[in-house]
Amino acid sequence: MTATEGGSDSGIDFTIWVDADAAPRDVKEIVYRAAKRLEIPAVLVANHRLSTPANNPWVRTVLVRHGPDVADHYIAERASPGDLAITADIPLAAVLVDDGLHVLDPRGEQYTEENVRERLSIRDFMDSLRTTGVETGGPSAYSDADKRSFANALDRTLTSKLKG
C-alpha cells in the first residue's frame, strides 16, 4: 500500500510495514494509533489472522501462508525505499536497510547501515552456539520500558520522515 501501490489521500508517500508474527501487542497498538493520527498507511503482515482496529482506514492486515520467512519475503518484495518497517527479525532488517528502508525493532532500536551487519553477525554466532547445544537464553520479556522506547523511536522516526 505504498504510494506506488495505490497510496494514500493524505499526501504521505511512505508506508509502515509491520512483521506482525512476533510483534508484541503493544507495538501493534502504538502503530494503529500513529497511523490513524498521522494518516499514514500501515500494513501488518502475519501468518495468522489479525483483526484491524475499528474505524481506522489507515491499517490493513495481510495473511500469508504458514512457513518460514513467508511474511518476511512478502514485506521485502513489496516495501519501497523510504518506507518504515518494524521487525525483530535481523536478517529481514538487513535486507530492508540495504533496500533503503528505515527499520526499527519492537524495543525501539533503529537498524542502520552502520549497525545491522554487526547485529546479524551476533545473531548468526548465537544461532551457531544454540545448534551445538550451548544454552544462550533468549530475549528478556517485553517490558513497559521497551514499550516506551519503541513509542519514542517511532515518534522520532515519523516526525523526521514527515518533515522531509
C-alpha positions in Angstrom: 0.0 0.0 0.0 2.8 2.4 -0.7 2.1 5.5 -2.7 3.0 3.5 -5.9 0.6 0.7 -4.9 -2.4 3.0 -4.5 -1.1 5.2 -1.8 -3.0 7.4 0.5 -5.1 10.5 0.1 -3.1 12.2 2.9 -0.1 13.1 0.8 2.1 10.7 2.7 4.5 8.9 0.4 5.5 6.0 2.6 4.0 3.0 4.3 4.7 1.5 7.7 5.2 -2.3 7.4 5.0 -4.5 10.5 6.4 -8.0 10.6 3.4 -8.9 12.8 4.1 -12.6 13.5 6.1 -11.9 16.6 5.4 -8.2 17.2 4.1 -7.6 20.7 0.5 -6.4 21.0 1.7 -3.1 22.4 3.8 -2.4 19.3 0.7 -3.1 17.1 -1.4 -0.8 19.2 1.1 2.0 19.0 1.3 1.6 15.2 -2.5 1.6 14.9 -2.7 4.9 16.8 0.1 6.6 14.9 -1.3 5.5 11.5 -4.7 7.0 12.4 -3.4 10.2 14.0 -1.0 10.9 11.1 -3.0 9.3 8.3 -0.1 7.0 7.3 -0.9 3.7 5.7 0.2 0.7 7.8 0.3 -2.9 6.7 0.7 -5.7 9.3 1.8 -9.0 7.7 1.4 -12.3 9.6 0.8 -16.0 9.0 -2.2 -15.9 11.4 -5.3 -13.8 11.4 -5.1 -10.3 12.8 -8.0 -8.1 13.4 -7.8 -4.5 12.3 -8.9 -1.8 14.7 -12.4 -0.4 14.1 -12.7 3.0 12.4 -9.1 3.1 11.3 -8.9 3.0 7.5 -5.2 3.5 7.6 -4.4 0.0 8.8 -4.8 -3.2 6.9 -3.6 -6.7 7.5 -2.2 -9.3 5.1 -2.5 -13.0 5.9 0.3 -15.1 4.3 0.6 -18.8 4.2 2.4 -20.6 7.1 6.1 -21.3 6.6 9.5 -20.0 7.5 10.1 -16.4 6.5 6.9 -16.1 4.3 5.9 -12.8 6.0 9.5 -11.6 5.7 9.5 -12.3 1.9 6.2 -10.6 1.5 7.4 -7.4 3.1 10.8 -7.5 1.3 9.1 -7.9 -2.1 6.6 -5.0 -1.6 8.2 -2.4 0.6 9.8 0.6 -1.1 12.8 2.7 -0.3 11.8 5.3 2.2 9.1 3.1 3.8 9.4 2.3 7.5 9.5 -1.3 8.7 9.1 -2.8 12.2 10.7 -6.2 12.8 12.6 -8.1 15.3 14.0 -10.3 12.5 17.6 -9.2 12.0 18.0 -10.9 8.6 14.9 -9.2 7.3 16.1 -5.9 8.8 19.4 -6.3 6.9 17.6 -6.8 3.6 15.3 -3.8 4.2 18.2 -1.5 5.3 20.0 -2.5 2.1 16.9 -1.6 0.2 16.7 1.9 1.6 14.0 1.4 4.3 14.0 2.9 7.8 13.9 -0.1 10.2 13.0 -0.2 13.9 12.8 -3.2 16.2 10.0 -3.6 18.7 12.3 -2.4 21.5 13.0 0.9 19.7 16.4 0.2 18.3 16.9 1.6 14.8 18.8 -0.7 12.4 21.1 1.3 10.1 23.8 0.5 7.6 26.3 1.1 10.4 24.9 -1.5 12.9 22.8 -4.1 11.0 25.7 -6.2 9.8 27.1 -6.4 13.3 23.7 -7.4 14.7 23.4 -10.0 12.0 26.9 -11.5 12.9 26.0 -11.7 16.5 22.7 -13.3 15.7 24.4 -15.9 13.5 27.0 -16.6 16.1 24.4 -17.1 18.8 22.4 -19.4 16.4 25.5 -21.5 15.8 26.0 -21.8 19.6 22.4 -23.0 20.0 22.8 -25.6 17.3 25.8 -27.0 19.1 23.8 -27.3 22.3 25.0 -24.3 24.2 22.3 -22.6 26.3 22.2 -19.0 25.2 18.9 -17.9 26.7 16.6 -15.7 24.8 15.5 -12.1 24.9 14.1 -10.7 28.1 10.3 -10.3 28.4 8.9 -7.2 26.7 8.7 -4.5 29.3 7.0 -1.2 29.8 10.4 0.4 29.3 10.7 -1.4 25.9 7.2 -0.1 25.0 8.2 3.5 25.8 11.4 3.1 24.0 9.6 1.8 20.9 6.9 4.6 21.1 9.6 7.3 21.4 11.7 5.8 18.5 8.6 5.5 16.3 7.6 9.1 17.1 11.1 10.4 16.3 11.3 8.4 13.0 7.8 9.5 11.9 8.5 13.2 12.8 11.7 13.1 10.9 10.1 11.5 7.8 7.2 13.9 7.8 9.5 16.9 8.0 11.1 15.6 4.9 
